[in-house]
Amino acid sequence: MKKNPVIPYAIIAGLGLIAVIIISVIGIDQRVAIQDAEENGEEQSEQAEGDGEEGGESTSADAGEEVYQSNCVDCHGQDLASGSAPDLSQIGNTYSQEEIAEIVENGTDGGMPAFPQLQGEELDALSEWLSEHQ
């Protein structure tokens, strides 16, 4: 009896089609779950903003860290100490929040460039977050 060499390929192709259909169905269900989670997440973040001081502090700290990651990490490093610029891991011992905000906004003669694009809430969140590093 001679075996047909096409049969294993046909079986593999059939299993592949079944796998694609199953994964597609699972993906559709996950898409709906993700959309629901995003809608609920927006409601939860609005509630966190409306909460008392505790919710505001964690949101502010997260916002400050996000601003740092977007603008400062290239020079000062991921851990605030491993970049080419000065160590910021204990900057709160040296400067107040207001002084940090002024340095970020205007820069220094020693090589720190000015970041005039950081204003308002972003600057406040960053300077508050950095001032907490003591």
Buried (B, 14 or more C-beta within 10 A) or exposed (E): EEEEEEEEEEEEEEEEEEEEEEEEEEEEEEEEEEEEEEEEEEEEEEEEEEEEEEBEEEBBBEBBBBBBEEBBBEBBBEEBBEBEBBBBBEBBEEBEBEEBBBBBBEBEEEEBEEBEEBEEEBBBBBBBBBBBBE
